[in-house]
Amino acid sequence: MATLTIQVPDNEKEFIIKLLKKVNVKVISSGKSPYDPDFVTEVKKSIAERKAGKKGLKVDVDNLWK
């Protein structure tokens, strides 16, 4: 037996699950994100700030390891 991970659009999820069950595939779905919710919130906030025109942090890559 093999284990596969597939990504499907939210609007097609139910259809894909029904299709897989029709061909006798066991569907296991945790429904949980593997990412820490606090981290996801920070990333979304940063993206929104950047879109709003707030400047980001600039790093001088030549002196990064000094």
N, C-alpha and C positions, 0 to 999 in steps of 0.2 A: 504494500500500500504506500502511496506517495502523498505528501502534504503539499498543497499549493496555497499561495496567498494571492488573492486577486483584488483589484481595486475597481469598483464600479461607481458610476454616478448615482447620487442619492435617489434620483427619480427613476432609476432602473433597478434598484436593489431588490424589490419584491419580485419583479419578473425574473431576474437572474436566480434568485433563491428557488422559485417554483421550477424553473428549467432544470436546475441542478438536481433537485429532488426527483424529478421525472426520470432522470437517467441514473437513479440510485446512488447519488453522491451525498455523503453525509456533510451537512453544513454546520460549522461551528463558528459562531460569531460572538466575540466578547463585547463589542459595542463600545469599548473603552479605548481612549487614545493612549498610546504609549508615552506621551509627553506629559510632564508635570504641568498642571493647570496654571500655576503661577508663572511659569516660563512662557506659556502660550499667551497669557494676558500681557506680559511685558513686550513680547514680539509684536502683537497686534497694536499695542499702544505706540510703539516705536514707528511702525509702518504708518499709522494715522498721523503722527507728528510730522513725519517726513513729507507726506502728501500735503499737509497743511503749510509746508514751507519752512519748518524749523530746521536749522542747520544741524548736521550730524557731527560726530567726532572725527577729526582728521588725525591720522597717524602717519608720521614720517617713517616710511618703510626702510630707509637707509640706516636709521638709528634704532630700529626696532629691537635688535638683540644686544645693544650696548648698555 
